[in-house]
């Protein structure tokens, strides 16, 4: 995505729930590493209570909790 000029990779971060929700509201791309580091999903929104909506092509789930996120890649 960086090469196409649509977004820039900022880096891996460990933000709070509030920071994640603010980033999503600002249109930042947040890609979360879940399943003990074995799977990546796109965060799409905040459900509240530390739960996030996701696009997950590998599993039939549409939410993950803050505690299930191992790592977070941030794009602006």
C-alpha positions as CSV (number, residue, x, y, z in Angstrom):
1,X,0.0,0.0,0.0
2,X,2.9,2.4,0.7
3,X,4.2,2.1,-2.9
4,X,0.7,2.9,-4.3
5,X,0.6,6.1,-2.3
6,X,-2.6,5.3,-0.4
7,X,-1.2,5.0,3.0
8,X,2.1,4.9,5.0
9,X,3.1,2.2,7.4
10,X,3.7,3.8,10.8
11,X,4.9,0.8,12.7
12,X,3.8,-1.7,15.3
13,X,2.3,-0.3,18.4
14,X,0.5,-1.3,21.6
15,X,-2.2,1.3,21.9
16,X,-4.9,1.5,24.5
17,X,-8.6,0.8,23.6
18,X,-9.2,4.5,23.4
19,X,-6.3,5.1,21.1
20,X,-7.5,2.3,18.8
21,X,-11.0,3.7,18.6
22,X,-9.7,7.2,18.0
23,X,-7.4,5.9,15.2
24,X,-10.3,4.0,13.6
25,X,-12.5,7.1,13.8
26,X,-9.7,9.1,12.1
27,X,-9.5,6.6,9.2
28,X,-6.2,4.9,10.2
29,X,-5.6,1.4,9.0
30,X,-5.2,-0.9,12.0
31,X,-4.2,-4.5,11.4
32,X,-4.2,-6.7,14.5
33,X,-2.3,-9.9,15.1
34,X,-4.5,-12.5,16.9
35,X,-4.6,-16.2,17.6
36,X,-1.3,-16.1,19.6
37,X,0.5,-14.3,16.8
38,X,-0.6,-16.7,14.0
39,X,-3.2,-14.6,12.1
40,X,-3.8,-11.0,11.0
41,X,-7.2,-9.2,10.7
42,X,-8.3,-5.7,9.8
43,X,-10.0,-3.7,12.6
44,X,-13.1,-1.9,11.3
45,X,-14.7,-0.5,14.4
46,X,-15.2,-0.4,18.1
47,X,-18.0,-2.3,19.8
48,X,-17.1,-1.0,23.3
49,X,-15.9,-2.8,26.4
50,X,-12.5,-3.6,24.7
51,X,-14.1,-5.4,21.8
52,X,-13.4,-4.5,18.1
53,X,-15.2,-5.3,14.9
54,X,-12.9,-7.0,12.3
55,X,-12.7,-8.2,8.7
56,X,-11.4,-11.8,9.2
57,X,-11.1,-13.8,6.0
58,X,-9.7,-16.9,7.8
59,X,-12.2,-17.4,10.6
60,X,-16.0,-17.0,10.9
61,X,-15.8,-14.3,13.6
62,X,-16.5,-10.6,13.4
63,X,-15.1,-9.4,16.7
64,X,-11.9,-9.8,18.8
65,X,-11.2,-8.5,22.3
66,X,-8.3,-6.2,23.2
67,X,-6.8,-9.1,25.2
68,X,-6.7,-11.3,22.1
69,X,-4.5,-8.8,20.1
70,X,-0.8,-9.8,20.3
71,X,0.5,-7.0,18.0
72,X,-0.9,-4.1,16.0
73,X,0.4,-2.7,12.7
74,X,-0.6,0.9,12.2
75,X,-1.1,2.7,8.8
76,X,-1.9,6.4,8.2
